[in-house]
Amino acid sequence: MHSAAKVAAARGLEGASLDLVAEEAGFTKGAVYANFESKEALFLAMLDQRFEGRIAEVDRALHGGGTIEEQARRAGSDFIAAIAAAPEWERLFFEFAVYAARNESFRVELVERYRGLRERIAAMLDERARELGVEPAIPPRQLALMTFAMANGVALERLLEPDAVDDDLFPTMLATFFAGLLTPGEA
């Protein structure tokens, strides 16, 4: 699937085709078409694989010991490291989102996968809160949505203005956010 990402990164989702992916990967067109009915299906499969990696990163961060703030900081650092290791993925994800805004059937598929990732993260946050004996001030689904919004915002800022967003920004945001959830707010 790396070849598909390479083609999409070079040509954009609109300009990528299964024929180009097959050529880049050294496969026959028939082999690629036998496994994927469309380039959208191929890109969604790539996204599924990427999302599985993110789930594993979050799981390691949550179960790696330390305080909640340290775990949040570790999760944020892992996210930044993933972006730095494969910067084309964030560009592709935002391109998927824009493409989905113009293609309803693709949007439905993308949202299903994205929502599934968010639900899994919410379940992990809920499980971790129970393990720690903490009652979240905000429902886990909302916590996951908030962290996704922060991650997407940081990823977009890094994409547009990489020098303005240092590697510690997102880990600090997450640590501050989760630490704030543990401290009762004043009325």
N, C-alpha and C positions, 0 to 999 in steps of 0.2 A: 504494500500500500504506500510505501515511501515514494514510489514512482508517481503515483497519482498526486500526492502532495506536491511533489516537485513540479509536475506539469501545471497544476492549479496555481501554485505560487508564481510560476513564470508567466502564465497566460490568463490567470483569473478563472473563476468558475465558468463564466460564460464562454471563454475561449478554449477551455479544456474539452477534450473529447475522449471517449473510450479508445478510439483509434490511436490517439497520441499517447495515452497511458500505456497501451499495449506496446507501442513502439519503444517508449522509454524503458519499460520493464523488460523488454526482450521476449515478450510473449506474443503468441499469435492473437489476432483479433478474436478468433473463435473462442480461445481460452478465456479471454476477459469477458466476452459477451455471455459465455456459459455460466459465469459466476455472478454477473451484475447486469440487470436489465437496462440500466441507464447510468449515466455519470452521476446523477443524483444519488442513486442507490450505492454506488461505490464510495462517494464522499460521505454518506451517512454511515457506512460501515467503518470508514476511517475514523469518523467522529466517535463511534461506539468504542473503538479501540482506545482512542485518546481519553475518553471519559473513564474507562476502566483504570487507566493509569492514575487519573486524578483521585479516584476512589481509594486506591491503594496508598497514595500520598497522604490523604486526609486520615486514613486509618492509622498509618504509622505515626503521624503527628499527635493524634489523640491518645494513642496508647504508648507513647515513648517516655512517659514519666514527666515529672515537673508539675508546676502550677498550671492553672487554666490559661493564664497569660503566657506562660512559656510554651504551652501547647499551641496556642493561637499564633504566637510569633513563629513557631516552627512551621506551622501550616502555611503561613504567609510567605516565609522564606522558600518553602518547597514550591509554591506557586510561581514565585519570581524566578527561581532556578529553572523551572520547566519552560517558562517564557524565553529565558535567555538561551537555553539549550536548543530550542526549536522555534525561533521567532516567526517562521512562516505560519505556524499553527494559529497564532492569534490573528494574523492578517486574514487567514482563511476563515476562521470562525466569524469574524466581522463580515467578511464577504458572504458567507453562508447566510448570515442574518439579513443582509440587504437583499440577497437573491430571494430569500424566503418571503420578504415583504412584498415581492412582486409575483410570487408563484405560490398560490394557495395550497396546492397539494404538497409541495416541498415544505412549506411553513408548518403544516400539520405534522409531518414526519419529524422535522427538526424540533418542534416544540415538544413532541412526545418524548424524544430522547433527552432533551434538555430538562424537561420536567422530571423525568425518571432519575436523572443525575441529582437534581435538587432534592427529590424525595429521599434518595439513598443517603445523601448528606444529612438531611433533617433527621432521619432515623438514627444515624450515627451520633448526632449531637444529642438526641433524646436519650439514647442508650448511655452515652458518656455522662450525662447529667444524673441519670439514675445511679450509675456506678459511684459517682461522687457524692450522692445524697443531696444534690442541689435541685431546687425547683426553679426552672428557668422563668425569668420575668416576662419573657416573650415566647410564644409557642415556637417549637423547633422549626416548623415550616417557614415561619416568618424570619427566624434567625438565618436559615439557609438562604432565603430570598435576599435578605439584607447583605449577607456576605458575598453572594453572587453579584449583586449590584456594585458593591465596593470593588470586587475583583475585576469586573468588566470595565469599570471606570478607570482603575489603575492601568489595566492592559491597554485601553484606548489612549490614555495620556502617554504611556510609554511608546506606543506606536507613533503618535503624532509628534511628541516632543521628548525623545528619550533622555536627553541631557537634564531635563527638569525633574525627572522622577528617579530618585536614587533607589537602590536595592532594598533599603530599610523602610521605605514608606509604607508599603502594604503590610509587612509584619507588624509595624508600629500601629497602624490603623486597627488591625485585628486584635492585637493585644489590648489596646485602649478600649476598643468596643466590648470585648468579652470581660475585661476587668470592670468596666462600668456596669455591666449586667449584674455583677456580684454585689455591688454597693447599692444599698437602698437609696432611691432618689428622694430629694426633699420635696415636699408638697409645694 
